[in-house]
Amino acid sequence: MGGTMRAIAAAVFATFFAVASALAQTSDKPTPQTAATTPVGMDSAALAGSARASKVIGSKVYKGDTAIGQIEDVLITFDRATVTAVVLSVGGFLGMHEKLVAVQASQIKVSSEARFTTDLTKDELANAPAFDFGKLK
């Protein structure tokens, strides 16, 4: 992923994993303190509740105490700056016969300990259609 894509992905993850809604800035000019510590257009609360894409990719996704998949990639919608889906690898053994499945971002939850969970079952993911990166623009 290029530098621009990483920057956009980081901004999208800030939105996706924000603990609280971003507060609208009341001034056109940032204070010297916020200008040095936060990206343009973001407040400290939104930034504090965000996660780096590079840390999210590779994370396990759990149903209860059972790992049922691993985050392989994240799909974002540029014009809305939102996370569209999370691509999981499911099934297989030791990297063999795994399948990629796109799951709506709303179906993946993250706890305060950065543990990703879902209500989807292993069977639901195994029976979901395979995701093909070639279908992306």
Secondary structure, 3 states (H helix, E strand, C coil): CCHHHHHHHHHHHHHHCCCCCCCCCCCCCCCHHHHHHCCCCCCHHHHHCCCCHHHHCCCEEEECCEEEEEEEEEEEECCCCEEEEEEEEECCECCECCEEEEEEHHHCEECCCCCEECCCCHHHHHHCCCCCHHHCC
